[in-house]
Amino acid sequence: MLDRYKYADRHLDSSEQQHRDLTLPFIEKLNEALKAHQFLLNDQICLADIALFPFIRQYALVNKEWFDLLTLTHLQQWLDYFLNSPLFNQVMKKYKLYNQGFSNTFP
């Protein structure tokens, strides 16, 4: 479902909005779960949080302006927690584009 939403131009039988709307109930359920706890199952990070984070991140980034307008406060706070974590920022460090002609482009 995420693939069809993210790459809607590859799936001409349906629109981006159709797939976004089909996925939204699941996203809303996650937001509901986060009303009770800081993380999905309790107040500590668990495998469910780590497993779902990349998918929610991608879902949000397809149309960030739209996602930010949703009233999914708990899910948005949860996502921000992971996006701003030192570990995530360390592993997702941006490097300059590799150019074979320049020796100092990549560590």
Rosetta blueprint (number, residue, H / E / L):
1 M L
2 L H
3 D H
4 R H
5 Y H
6 K H
7 Y L
8 A H
9 D H
10 R H
11 H L
12 L L
13 D L
14 S L
15 S L
16 E H
17 Q H
18 Q H
19 H H
20 R H
21 D H
22 L H
23 T H
24 L H
25 P H
26 F H
27 I H
28 E H
29 K H
30 L H
31 N H
32 E H
33 A H
34 L H
35 K H
36 A H
37 H L
38 Q L
39 F L
40 L L
41 L L
42 N L
43 D L
44 Q L
45 I L
46 C L
47 L H
48 A H
49 D H
50 I H
51 A H
52 L H
53 F H
54 P H
55 F H
56 I H
57 R H
58 Q H
59 Y H
60 A H
61 L H
62 V H
63 N L
64 K H
65 E H
66 W H
67 F H
68 D H
69 L H
70 L L
71 T L
72 L L
73 T H
74 H H
75 L H
76 Q H
77 Q H
78 W H
79 L H
80 D H
81 Y H
82 F H
83 L H
84 N L
85 S L
86 P H
87 L H
88 F H
89 N H
90 Q H
91 V H
92 M L
93 K L
94 K L
95 Y L
96 K L
97 L L
98 Y L
99 N L
100 Q L
101 G L
102 F L
103 S L
104 N L
105 T L
106 F L
107 P L
